[in-house]
Amino acid sequence: KQSRGGGRRRFGEHSAAERAVVDRIFELRDAGYTMKAISEDSKVGYLDGRKMSVSTIQVILKNRSKY
């Protein structure tokens, strides 16, 4: 699927469940959690059960204005 800009849609734009994960990432970061601690949170991960990497979390946080 494509985003409004013509590229791939970002994680968090596919479903409400993905959006909840993105919101949790921002919530934890605002509370002072490190990216490593965020990646270890039980509510942060892909919908298929895989953990989200620190680098993916970093990309999401870096592009916060797009979310």
C-alpha positions as CSV (number, residue, x, y, z in Angstrom):
1,K,0.0,0.0,0.0
2,Q,1.1,3.5,-0.6
3,S,1.1,6.6,1.6
4,R,-0.2,10.0,0.8
5,G,3.3,10.9,-0.6
6,G,3.4,7.9,-2.9
7,G,5.9,5.9,-0.9
8,R,5.4,3.0,1.4
9,R,3.1,3.6,4.4
10,R,4.8,3.9,7.7
11,F,4.3,1.5,10.6
12,G,1.3,2.9,12.5
13,E,-0.6,3.9,9.4
14,H,-2.0,0.4,8.6
15,S,-4.2,-0.3,11.6
16,A,-5.4,1.0,15.0
17,A,-3.3,-1.8,16.6
18,E,-0.1,-0.4,15.0
19,R,-1.1,3.1,15.9
20,A,-1.4,2.0,19.6
21,V,2.2,0.7,19.4
22,V,3.4,4.0,18.0
23,D,1.5,5.9,20.7
24,R,3.1,3.7,23.4
25,I,6.6,4.4,22.0
26,F,6.0,8.2,22.3
27,E,4.4,7.8,25.7
28,L,7.4,5.8,27.1
29,R,9.9,8.2,25.5
30,D,8.1,11.2,27.0
31,A,8.3,9.5,30.4
32,G,12.1,9.3,30.0
33,Y,12.6,5.7,28.9
34,T,15.7,4.9,26.8
35,M,15.2,3.4,23.3
36,K,16.5,0.1,24.7
37,A,14.0,0.1,27.5
38,I,11.2,1.0,25.1
39,S,12.2,-2.0,22.9
40,E,11.8,-4.3,25.9
41,D,8.3,-3.1,26.8
42,S,5.8,-5.9,26.4
43,K,3.4,-3.6,24.5
44,V,6.0,-2.5,21.9
45,G,6.5,-4.8,19.0
46,Y,5.2,-6.0,15.7
47,L,1.7,-7.4,15.5
48,D,3.1,-10.9,14.7
49,G,4.8,-11.0,18.1
50,R,8.3,-10.0,17.1
51,K,10.2,-7.4,19.2
52,M,10.8,-4.1,17.6
53,S,14.5,-3.2,17.2
54,V,16.0,-0.1,18.8
55,S,16.8,1.2,15.3
56,T,13.2,1.0,14.3
57,I,12.1,2.8,17.4
58,Q,14.7,5.5,16.7
59,V,13.3,6.0,13.2
60,I,9.8,6.3,14.6
61,L,10.9,8.8,17.2
62,K,13.0,10.8,14.7
63,N,9.9,11.2,12.5
64,R,7.5,12.1,15.3
65,S,6.1,15.1,13.4
66,K,4.9,12.7,10.6
67,Y,2.8,10.7,13.0
